[in-house]
Amino acid sequence: MKHPRIEIAPDVMGGKPVIEGTRIPVELIVRKLSEGASEGDLHEGYPALQPGDVRAALAYAADMLANETIVVQPV
């Protein structure tokens, strides 16, 4: 599945998904938001972020979770 603005390259951040053209990992964006940072805070702290990059990172993370396989162990 292709995600606009998100790229994965083995030579960039060890192959972690990043915002296209940057070394800003999707994981960092999601983590900072979970810690209470606003989209404005992220743009201030990471000036390379373009409008829509934070939403693209969240969409990517949601798609990855939607395709996650859950294994339930019987009790």
Distance bins in CASP14 RR format, pairs under 12 A and 6 or more apart:
PFRMAT RR
TARGET T0000
AUTHOR 0000-0000-0000
RMODE 2
METHOD distances of the structure
MODEL  1
1 8 0 0 0 0 0 1 0 0 0 0 0
1 17 0 0 0 0 0 1 0 0 0 0 0
1 59 0 0 0 0 0 1 0 0 0 0 0
1 60 0 0 0 0 1 0 0 0 0 0 0
1 62 0 0 0 0 0 1 0 0 0 0 0
1 63 1 0 0 1 0 0 0 0 0 0 0
1 64 0 0 0 0 1 0 0 0 0 0 0
1 66 0 0 0 0 0 1 0 0 0 0 0
1 67 0 0 0 0 1 0 0 0 0 0 0
2 8 0 0 0 0 0 1 0 0 0 0 0
2 17 0 0 0 0 0 1 0 0 0 0 0
2 20 0 0 0 0 0 1 0 0 0 0 0
2 56 0 0 0 0 0 1 0 0 0 0 0
2 59 0 0 0 0 0 1 0 0 0 0 0
2 60 0 0 0 0 0 1 0 0 0 0 0
2 63 0 0 0 0 0 1 0 0 0 0 0
3 17 1 0 0 1 0 0 0 0 0 0 0
3 18 0 0 0 0 0 1 0 0 0 0 0
3 19 0 0 0 0 0 1 0 0 0 0 0
3 20 0 0 0 0 1 0 0 0 0 0 0
3 26 0 0 0 0 1 0 0 0 0 0 0
3 53 0 0 0 0 0 1 0 0 0 0 0
3 55 0 0 0 0 0 1 0 0 0 0 0
3 56 1 0 0 1 0 0 0 0 0 0 0
3 57 0 0 0 0 1 0 0 0 0 0 0
3 58 0 0 0 0 0 1 0 0 0 0 0
3 59 1 0 0 1 0 0 0 0 0 0 0
3 60 1 0 1 0 0 0 0 0 0 0 0
3 61 0 0 0 0 1 0 0 0 0 0 0
3 62 0 0 0 0 0 1 0 0 0 0 0
3 63 1 0 0 1 0 0 0 0 0 0 0
3 64 0 0 0 0 1 0 0 0 0 0 0
4 19 0 0 0 0 0 1 0 0 0 0 0
4 20 0 0 0 0 1 0 0 0 0 0 0
4 50 0 0 0 0 0 1 0 0 0 0 0
4 52 0 0 0 0 1 0 0 0 0 0 0
4 53 0 0 0 0 0 1 0 0 0 0 0
4 55 0 0 0 0 0 1 0 0 0 0 0
4 56 1 0 0 1 0 0 0 0 0 0 0
4 57 0 0 0 0 0 1 0 0 0 0 0
4 59 0 0 0 0 1 0 0 0 0 0 0
4 60 0 0 0 0 1 0 0 0 0 0 0
4 63 0 0 0 0 0 1 0 0 0 0 0
5 17 0 0 0 0 0 1 0 0 0 0 0
5 18 0 0 0 0 1 0 0 0 0 0 0
5 19 1 0 0 1 0 0 0 0 0 0 0
5 20 1 0 1 0 0 0 0 0 0 0 0
5 21 0 0 0 0 1 0 0 0 0 0 0
5 22 0 0 0 0 1 0 0 0 0 0 0
5 24 0 0 0 0 0 1 0 0 0 0 0
5 26 0 0 0 0 1 0 0 0 0 0 0
5 29 0 0 0 0 0 1 0 0 0 0 0
5 48 0 0 0 0 0 1 0 0 0 0 0
5 49 0 0 0 0 1 0 0 0 0 0 0
5 50 1 0 0 1 0 0 0 0 0 0 0
5 51 0 0 0 0 0 1 0 0 0 0 0
5 52 1 0 0 1 0 0 0 0 0 0 0
5 53 1 0 1 0 0 0 0 0 0 0 0
5 54 0 0 0 0 1 0 0 0 0 0 0
5 55 0 0 0 0 1 0 0 0 0 0 0
5 56 1 1 0 0 0 0 0 0 0 0 0
5 57 1 0 0 1 0 0 0 0 0 0 0
5 58 0 0 0 0 0 1 0 0 0 0 0
5 59 0 0 0 0 1 0 0 0 0 0 0
5 60 0 0 0 0 1 0 0 0 0 0 0
6 12 0 0 0 0 0 1 0 0 0 0 0
6 15 0 0 0 0 0 1 0 0 0 0 0
6 16 0 0 0 0 0 1 0 0 0 0 0
6 17 1 0 1 0 0 0 0 0 0 0 0
6 18 1 0 0 1 0 0 0 0 0 0 0
6 19 1 0 0 1 0 0 0 0 0 0 0
6 20 1 0 0 1 0 0 0 0 0 0 0
6 21 0 0 0 0 0 1 0 0 0 0 0
6 22 0 0 0 0 0 1 0 0 0 0 0
6 24 0 0 0 0 0 1 0 0 0 0 0
6 25 0 0 0 0 0 1 0 0 0 0 0
6 26 1 0 0 1 0 0 0 0 0 0 0
6 27 0 0 0 0 0 1 0 0 0 0 0
6 29 0 0 0 0 0 1 0 0 0 0 0
6 30 0 0 0 0 0 1 0 0 0 0 0
6 52 0 0 0 0 0 1 0 0 0 0 0
6 53 0 0 0 0 1 0 0 0 0 0 0
6 54 0 0 0 0 0 1 0 0 0 0 0
6 55 0 0 0 0 0 1 0 0 0 0 0
6 56 1 0 1 0 0 0 0 0 0 0 0
6 57 1 0 0 1 0 0 0 0 0 0 0
6 58 0 0 0 0 0 1 0 0 0 0 0
6 59 0 0 0 0 1 0 0 0 0 0 0
6 60 1 0 1 0 0 0 0 0 0 0 0
6 61 0 0 0 0 1 0 0 0 0 0 0
6 62 0 0 0 0 0 1 0 0 0 0 0
6 63 0 0 0 0 1 0 0 0 0 0 0
6 64 0 0 0 0 0 1 0 0 0 0 0
7 13 0 0 0 0 0 1 0 0 0 0 0
7 15 0 0 0 0 1 0 0 0 0 0 0
7 16 0 0 0 0 0 1 0 0 0 0 0
7 17 1 0 0 1 0 0 0 0 0 0 0
7 18 1 0 0 1 0 0 0 0 0 0 0
7 19 1 0 0 1 0 0 0 0 0 0 0
7 20 1 0 1 0 0 0 0 0 0 0 0
7 21 1 0 0 1 0 0 0 0 0 0 0
7 22 0 0 0 0 1 0 0 0 0 0 0
7 23 0 0 0 0 0 1 0 0 0 0 0
7 24 0 0 0 0 0 1 0 0 0 0 0
7 25 0 0 0 0 0 1 0 0 0 0 0
7 26 0 0 0 0 0 1 0 0 0 0 0
7 53 0 0 0 0 0 1 0 0 0 0 0
7 56 0 0 0 0 0 1 0 0 0 0 0
7 57 0 0 0 0 0 1 0 0 0 0 0
7 60 0 0 0 0 0 1 0 0 0 0 0
8 14 0 0 0 0 1 0 0 0 0 0 0
8 15 1 0 1 0 0 0 0 0 0 0 0
8 16 1 0 0 1 0 0 0 0 0 0 0
8 17 1 0 1 0 0 0 0 0 0 0 0
8 18 1 0 0 1 0 0 0 0 0 0 0
8 19 0 0 0 0 0 1 0 0 0 0 0
8 20 0 0 0 0 1 0 0 0 0 0 0
8 21 0 0 0 0 0 1 0 0 0 0 0
8 25 0 0 0 0 0 1 0 0 0 0 0
8 26 0 0 0 0 1 0 0 0 0 0 0
8 60 0 0 0 0 1 0 0 0 0 0 0
8 64 0 0 0 0 0 1 0 0 0 0 0
9 15 1 0 0 1 0 0 0 0 0 0 0
9 16 0 0 0 0 1 0 0 0 0 0 0
9 17 0 0 0 0 1 0 0 0 0 0 0
9 18 0 0 0 0 1 0 0 0 0 0 0
9 20 0 0 0 0 1 0 0 0 0 0 0
9 21 0 0 0 0 1 0 0 0 0 0 0
9 22 0 0 0 0 0 1 0 0 0 0 0
9 23 0 0 0 0 0 1 0 0 0 0 0
10 16 0 0 0 0 0 1 0 0 0 0 0
10 18 0 0 0 0 0 1 0 0 0 0 0
11 18 0 0 0 0 0 1 0 0 0 0 0
11 23 0 0 0 0 0 1 0 0 0 0 0
12 18 1 0 1 0 0 0 0 0 0 0 0
12 19 0 0 0 0 0 1 0 0 0 0 0
12 20 0 0 0 0 1 0 0 0 0 0 0
12 21 0 0 0 0 1 0 0 0 0 0 0
12 22 0 0 0 0 1 0 0 0 0 0 0
12 23 1 0 0 1 0 0 0 0 0 0 0
12 24 0 0 0 0 0 1 0 0 0 0 0
12 25 0 0 0 0 1 0 0 0 0 0 0
13 19 0 0 0 0 0 1 0 0 0 0 0
13 21 0 0 0 0 0 1 0 0 0 0 0
13 22 0 0 0 0 1 0 0 0 0 0 0
13 23 1 0 1 0 0 0 0 0 0 0 0
13 24 0 0 0 0 1 0 0 0 0 0 0
13 25 1 0 1 0 0 0 0 0 0 0 0
13 26 0 0 0 0 1 0 0 0 0 0 0
13 27 0 0 0 0 1 0 0 0 0 0 0
13 28 0 0 0 0 1 0 0 0 0 0 0
14 23 0 0 0 0 0 1 0 0 0 0 0
14 25 0 0 0 0 1 0 0 0 0 0 0
14 27 0 0 0 0 0 1 0 0 0 0 0
15 23 0 0 0 0 0 1 0 0 0 0 0
15 25 0 0 0 0 1 0 0 0 0 0 0
15 26 0 0 0 0 0 1 0 0 0 0 0
15 27 0 0 0 0 0 1 0 0 0 0 0
16 22 0 0 0 0 0 1 0 0 0 0 0
16 23 0 0 0 0 1 0 0 0 0 0 0
16 24 0 0 0 0 0 1 0 0 0 0 0
16 25 1 0 1 0 0 0 0 0 0 0 0
16 26 1 0 0 1 0 0 0 0 0 0 0
16 27 1 0 0 1 0 0 0 0 0 0 0
16 28 0 0 0 0 1 0 0 0 0 0 0
16 29 0 0 0 0 0 1 0 0 0 0 0
16 30 0 0 0 0 0 1 0 0 0 0 0
16 57 0 0 0 0 0 1 0 0 0 0 0
16 60 0 0 0 0 0 1 0 0 0 0 0
16 64 0 0 0 0 0 1 0 0 0 0 0
17 23 0 0 0 0 0 1 0 0 0 0 0
17 24 0 0 0 0 0 1 0 0 0 0 0
17 25 1 0 0 1 0 0 0 0 0 0 0
17 26 1 0 1 0 0 0 0 0 0 0 0
17 27 1 0 0 1 0 0 0 0 0 0 0
17 28 0 0 0 0 0 1 0 0 0 0 0
17 29 0 0 0 0 0 1 0 0 0 0 0
17 30 0 0 0 0 0 1 0 0 0 0 0
17 56 0 0 0 0 0 1 0 0 0 0 0
17 57 0 0 0 0 1 0 0 0 0 0 0
17 59 0 0 0 0 0 1 0 0 0 0 0
17 60 1 0 0 1 0 0 0 0 0 0 0
17 61 0 0 0 0 1 0 0 0 0 0 0
17 63 0 0 0 0 0 1 0 0 0 0 0
17 64 0 0 0 0 1 0 0 0 0 0 0
18 24 1 0 1 0 0 0 0 0 0 0 0
18 25 1 0 1 0 0 0 0 0 0 0 0
18 26 1 0 0 1 0 0 0 0 0 0 0
18 27 0 0 0 0 1 0 0 0 0 0 0
18 28 0 0 0 0 1 0 0 0 0 0 0
18 29 0 0 0 0 1 0 0 0 0 0 0
18 46 0 0 0 0 0 1 0 0 0 0 0
18 48 0 0 0 0 0 1 0 0 0 0 0
18 49 0 0 0 0 0 1 0 0 0 0 0
18 53 0 0 0 0 0 1 0 0 0 0 0
18 56 0 0 0 0 0 1 0 0 0 0 0
18 57 0 0 0 0 1 0 0 0 0 0 0
18 60 0 0 0 0 0 1 0 0 0 0 0
19 25 0 0 0 0 1 0 0 0 0 0 0
19 26 1 0 0 1 0 0 0 0 0 0 0
19 27 0 0 0 0 0 1 0 0 0 0 0
19 28 0 0 0 0 1 0 0 0 0 0 0
19 29 1 0 0 1 0 0 0 0 0 0 0
19 30 0 0 0 0 0 1 0 0 0 0 0
19 42 0 0 0 0 0 1 0 0 0 0 0
19 43 0 0 0 0 0 1 0 0 0 0 0
19 46 0 0 0 0 1 0 0 0 0 0 0
19 48 1 0 0 1 0 0 0 0 0 0 0
19 49 1 0 0 1 0 0 0 0 0 0 0
19 50 1 0 0 1 0 0 0 0 0 0 0
19 51 0 0 0 0 0 1 0 0 0 0 0
19 52 0 0 0 0 1 0 0 0 0 0 0
19 53 1 0 1 0 0 0 0 0 0 0 0
19 54 0 0 0 0 1 0 0 0 0 0 0
19 55 0 0 0 0 0 1 0 0 0 0 0
19 56 1 0 0 1 0 0 0 0 0 0 0
19 57 1 0 0 1 0 0 0 0 0 0 0
19 58 0 0 0 0 0 1 0 0 0 0 0
19 60 0 0 0 0 1 0 0 0 0 0 0
20 26 0 0 0 0 0 1 0 0 0 0 0
20 48 0 0 0 0 0 1 0 0 0 0 0
20 49 0 0 0 0 0 1 0 0 0 0 0
20 50 0 0 0 0 1 0 0 0 0 0 0
20 52 0 0 0 0 0 1 0 0 0 0 0
20 53 0 0 0 0 1 0 0 0 0 0 0
20 56 0 0 0 0 1 0 0 0 0 0 0
20 57 0 0 0 0 0 1 0 0 0 0 0
20 60 0 0 0 0 0 1 0 0 0 0 0
21 48 1 0 0 1 0 0 0 0 0 0 0
21 49 0 0 0 0 0 1 0 0 0 0 0
21 50 0 0 0 0 1 0 0 0 0 0 0
21 53 0 0 0 0 0 1 0 0 0 0 0
22 28 0 0 0 0 0 1 0 0 0 0 0
22 29 0 0 0 0 0 1 0 0 0 0 0
22 42 0 0 0 0 0 1 0 0 0 0 0
22 46 1 0 0 1 0 0 0 0 0 0 0
22 47 0 0 0 0 0 1 0 0 0 0 0
22 48 1 0 1 0 0 0 0 0 0 0 0
22 49 1 0 0 1 0 0 0 0 0 0 0
22 50 0 0 0 0 1 0 0 0 0 0 0
22 53 0 0 0 0 1 0 0 0 0 0 0
22 56 0 0 0 0 0 1 0 0 0 0 0
22 57 0 0 0 0 0 1 0 0 0 0 0
23 46 0 0 0 0 1 0 0 0 0 0 0
23 48 0 0 0 0 1 0 0 0 0 0 0
23 49 0 0 0 0 0 1 0 0 0 0 0
24 30 0 0 0 0 0 1 0 0 0 0 0
24 31 0 0 0 0 0 1 0 0 0 0 0
24 32 0 0 0 0 0 1 0 0 0 0 0
24 42 0 0 0 0 1 0 0 0 0 0 0
24 43 0 0 0 0 0 1 0 0 0 0 0
24 45 0 0 0 0 1 0 0 0 0 0 0
24 46 1 0 1 0 0 0 0 0 0 0 0
24 47 0 0 0 0 0 1 0 0 0 0 0
24 48 1 0 0 1 0 0 0 0 0 0 0
24 49 1 0 0 1 0 0 0 0 0 0 0
24 50 0 0 0 0 0 1 0 0 0 0 0
24 53 1 0 0 1 0 0 0 0 0 0 0
24 54 0 0 0 0 0 1 0 0 0 0 0
24 56 0 0 0 0 0 1 0 0 0 0 0
24 57 0 0 0 0 1 0 0 0 0 0 0
25 31 0 0 0 0 1 0 0 0 0 0 0
25 32 0 0 0 0 0 1 0 0 0 0 0
25 46 0 0 0 0 0 1 0 0 0 0 0
25 53 0 0 0 0 0 1 0 0 0 0 0
25 57 0 0 0 0 1 0 0 0 0 0 0
25 60 0 0 0 0 0 1 0 0 0 0 0
25 61 0 0 0 0 0 1 0 0 0 0 0
26 32 0 0 0 0 0 1 0 0 0 0 0
26 33 0 0 0 0 0 1 0 0 0 0 0
26 42 0 0 0 0 0 1 0 0 0 0 0
26 49 0 0 0 0 0 1 0 0 0 0 0
26 53 0 0 0 0 1 0 0 0 0 0 0
26 54 0 0 0 0 1 0 0 0 0 0 0
26 55 0 0 0 0 0 1 0 0 0 0 0
26 56 0 0 0 0 1 0 0 0 0 0 0
26 57 1 0 1 0 0 0 0 0 0 0 0
26 58 0 0 0 0 1 0 0 0 0 0 0
26 59 0 0 0 0 1 0 0 0 0 0 0
26 60 1 0 1 0 0 0 0 0 0 0 0
26 61 1 0 0 1 0 0 0 0 0 0 0
26 62 0 0 0 0 0 1 0 0 0 0 0
26 63 0 0 0 0 0 1 0 0 0 0 0
26 64 0 0 0 0 1 0 0 0 0 0 0
26 65 0 0 0 0 0 1 0 0 0 0 0
27 33 0 0 0 0 0 1 0 0 0 0 0
27 34 0 0 0 0 0 1 0 0 0 0 0
27 57 0 0 0 0 1 0 0 0 0 0 0
27 58 0 0 0 0 0 1 0 0 0 0 0
27 60 0 0 0 0 0 1 0 0 0 0 0
27 61 0 0 0 0 1 0 0 0 0 0 0
27 64 0 0 0 0 0 1 0 0 0 0 0
28 34 0 0 0 0 0 1 0 0 0 0 0
28 35 0 0 0 0 0 1 0 0 0 0 0
28 37 0 0 0 0 0 1 0 0 0 0 0
28 42 0 0 0 0 1 0 0 0 0 0 0
28 45 0 0 0 0 0 1 0 0 0 0 0
28 46 0 0 0 0 1 0 0 0 0 0 0
28 49 0 0 0 0 0 1 0 0 0 0 0
28 53 0 0 0 0 0 1 0 0 0 0 0
28 54 0 0 0 0 0 1 0 0 0 0 0
28 57 0 0 0 0 1 0 0 0 0 0 0
28 61 0 0 0 0 0 1 0 0 0 0 0
29 35 0 0 0 0 0 1 0 0 0 0 0
29 36 0 0 0 0 0 1 0 0 0 0 0
29 37 0 0 0 0 1 0 0 0 0 0 0
29 38 0 0 0 0 0 1 0 0 0 0 0
29 39 0 0 0 0 1 0 0 0 0 0 0
29 40 0 0 0 0 0 1 0 0 0 0 0
29 41 0 0 0 0 0 1 0 0 0 0 0
29 42 1 0 0 1 0 0 0 0 0 0 0
29 43 0 0 0 0 0 1 0 0 0 0 0
29 45 0 0 0 0 0 1 0 0 0 0 0
29 46 0 0 0 0 1 0 0 0 0 0 0
29 48 0 0 0 0 0 1 0 0 0 0 0
29 49 0 0 0 0 1 0 0 0 0 0 0
29 52 0 0 0 0 0 1 0 0 0 0 0
29 53 1 0 0 1 0 0 0 0 0 0 0
29 54 1 0 1 0 0 0 0 0 0 0 0
29 55 0 0 0 0 1 0 0 0 0 0 0
29 56 0 0 0 0 1 0 0 0 0 0 0
29 57 1 0 1 0 0 0 0 0 0 0 0
29 58 1 0 0 1 0 0 0 0 0 0 0
29 59 0 0 0 0 0 1 0 0 0 0 0
29 60 0 0 0 0 1 0 0 0 0 0 0
29 61 0 0 0 0 1 0 0 0 0 0 0
30 36 0 0 0 0 0 1 0 0 0 0 0
30 37 0 0 0 0 0 1 0 0 0 0 0
30 42 0 0 0 0 0 1 0 0 0 0 0
30 54 0 0 0 0 1 0 0 0 0 0 0
30 55 0 0 0 0 0 1 0 0 0 0 0
30 56 0 0 0 0 0 1 0 0 0 0 0
30 57 1 0 0 1 0 0 0 0 0 0 0
30 58 1 0 0 1 0 0 0 0 0 0 0
30 59 0 0 0 0 0 1 0 0 0 0 0
30 60 0 0 0 0 1 0 0 0 0 0 0
30 61 1 0 1 0 0 0 0 0 0 0 0
30 62 0 0 0 0 1 0 0 0 0 0 0
30 64 0 0 0 0 0 1 0 0 0 0 0
30 65 0 0 0 0 0 1 0 0 0 0 0
31 37 0 0 0 0 1 0 0 0 0 0 0
31 42 0 0 0 0 0 1 0 0 0 0 0
31 57 0 0 0 0 0 1 0 0 0 0 0
31 58 0 0 0 0 0 1 0 0 0 0 0
31 61 0 0 0 0 0 1 0 0 0 0 0
32 38 0 0 0 0 1 0 0 0 0 0 0
32 39 0 0 0 0 1 0 0 0 0 0 0
32 40 0 0 0 0 0 1 0 0 0 0 0
32 41 1 0 0 1 0 0 0 0 0 0 0
32 42 1 0 0 1 0 0 0 0 0 0 0
32 43 0 0 0 0 0 1 0 0 0 0 0
32 44 0 0 0 0 0 1 0 0 0 0 0
32 45 0 0 0 0 1 0 0 0 0 0 0
32 46 0 0 0 0 1 0 0 0 0 0 0
32 49 0 0 0 0 0 1 0 0 0 0 0
32 54 0 0 0 0 1 0 0 0 0 0 0
32 57 0 0 0 0 1 0 0 0 0 0 0
32 58 0 0 0 0 0 1 0 0 0 0 0
33 39 1 0 0 1 0 0 0 0 0 0 0
33 40 0 0 0 0 0 1 0 0 0 0 0
33 41 0 0 0 0 1 0 0 0 0 0 0
33 42 1 0 0 1 0 0 0 0 0 0 0
33 54 1 0 0 1 0 0 0 0 0 0 0
33 55 0 0 0 0 0 1 0 0 0 0 0
33 57 0 0 0 0 1 0 0 0 0 0 0
33 58 1 0 0 1 0 0 0 0 0 0 0
33 61 0 0 0 0 1 0 0 0 0 0 0
34 57 0 0 0 0 0 1 0 0 0 0 0
34 58 0 0 0 0 0 1 0 0 0 0 0
34 61 0 0 0 0 0 1 0 0 0 0 0
35 41 0 0 0 0 1 0 0 0 0 0 0
35 42 0 0 0 0 0 1 0 0 0 0 0
36 42 0 0 0 0 0 1 0 0 0 0 0
37 43 0 0 0 0 0 1 0 0 0 0 0
37 44 0 0 0 0 1 0 0 0 0 0 0
37 45 0 0 0 0 1 0 0 0 0 0 0
37 46 0 0 0 0 0 1 0 0 0 0 0
37 49 0 0 0 0 0 1 0 0 0 0 0
37 54 0 0 0 0 1 0 0 0 0 0 0
38 44 0 0 0 0 1 0 0 0 0 0 0
38 45 0 0 0 0 0 1 0 0 0 0 0
38 54 0 0 0 0 1 0 0 0 0 0 0
39 45 0 0 0 0 0 1 0 0 0 0 0
39 46 0 0 0 0 0 1 0 0 0 0 0
39 49 0 0 0 0 1 0 0 0 0 0 0
39 50 0 0 0 0 0 1 0 0 0 0 0
39 51 0 0 0 0 1 0 0 0 0 0 0
39 52 0 0 0 0 1 0 0 0 0 0 0
39 53 0 0 0 0 1 0 0 0 0 0 0
39 54 1 0 1 0 0 0 0 0 0 0 0
39 55 0 0 0 0 1 0 0 0 0 0 0
39 56 0 0 0 0 0 1 0 0 0 0 0
39 57 0 0 0 0 0 1 0 0 0 0 0
39 58 0 0 0 0 1 0 0 0 0 0 0
40 46 0 0 0 0 1 0 0 0 0 0 0
40 47 0 0 0 0 0 1 0 0 0 0 0
40 49 0 0 0 0 1 0 0 0 0 0 0
40 51 0 0 0 0 0 1 0 0 0 0 0
40 52 0 0 0 0 0 1 0 0 0 0 0
40 53 0 0 0 0 0 1 0 0 0 0 0
40 54 0 0 0 0 1 0 0 0 0 0 0
41 49 0 0 0 0 0 1 0 0 0 0 0
41 54 0 0 0 0 0 1 0 0 0 0 0
42 48 0 0 0 0 0 1 0 0 0 0 0
42 49 1 0 0 1 0 0 0 0 0 0 0
42 50 0 0 0 0 0 1 0 0 0 0 0
42 51 0 0 0 0 0 1 0 0 0 0 0
42 52 0 0 0 0 0 1 0 0 0 0 0
42 53 0 0 0 0 1 0 0 0 0 0 0
42 54 1 0 1 0 0 0 0 0 0 0 0
42 55 0 0 0 0 0 1 0 0 0 0 0
42 57 0 0 0 0 1 0 0 0 0 0 0
42 58 0 0 0 0 0 1 0 0 0 0 0
43 49 1 0 1 0 0 0 0 0 0 0 0
43 50 0 0 0 0 1 0 0 0 0 0 0
43 51 0 0 0 0 1 0 0 0 0 0 0
43 52 0 0 0 0 1 0 0 0 0 0 0
43 53 0 0 0 0 1 0 0 0 0 0 0
43 54 1 0 0 1 0 0 0 0 0 0 0
45 54 0 0 0 0 0 1 0 0 0 0 0
46 53 0 0 0 0 1 0 0 0 0 0 0
46 54 0 0 0 0 1 0 0 0 0 0 0
46 57 0 0 0 0 0 1 0 0 0 0 0
47 53 0 0 0 0 0 1 0 0 0 0 0
49 55 0 0 0 0 0 1 0 0 0 0 0
49 56 0 0 0 0 1 0 0 0 0 0 0
49 57 0 0 0 0 1 0 0 0 0 0 0
50 56 0 0 0 0 1 0 0 0 0 0 0
50 57 0 0 0 0 0 1 0 0 0 0 0
52 58 0 0 0 0 1 0 0 0 0 0 0
52 59 0 0 0 0 1 0 0 0 0 0 0
52 60 0 0 0 0 0 1 0 0 0 0 0
53 59 0 0 0 0 0 1 0 0 0 0 0
53 60 0 0 0 0 0 1 0 0 0 0 0
54 60 0 0 0 0 0 1 0 0 0 0 0
54 61 0 0 0 0 0 1 0 0 0 0 0
55 61 0 0 0 0 0 1 0 0 0 0 0
55 62 0 0 0 0 0 1 0 0 0 0 0
56 62 0 0 0 0 0 1 0 0 0 0 0
56 63 0 0 0 0 0 1 0 0 0 0 0
57 63 0 0 0 0 0 1 0 0 0 0 0
57 64 0 0 0 0 0 1 0 0 0 0 0
58 64 0 0 0 0 0 1 0 0 0 0 0
58 65 0 0 0 0 0 1 0 0 0 0 0
59 65 0 0 0 0 0 1 0 0 0 0 0
59 66 0 0 0 0 0 1 0 0 0 0 0
60 66 0 0 0 0 0 1 0 0 0 0 0
60 67 0 0 0 0 0 1 0 0 0 0 0
61 67 0 0 0 0 0 1 0 0 0 0 0
61 68 0 0 0 0 0 1 0 0 0 0 0
62 68 0 0 0 0 0 1 0 0 0 0 0
END
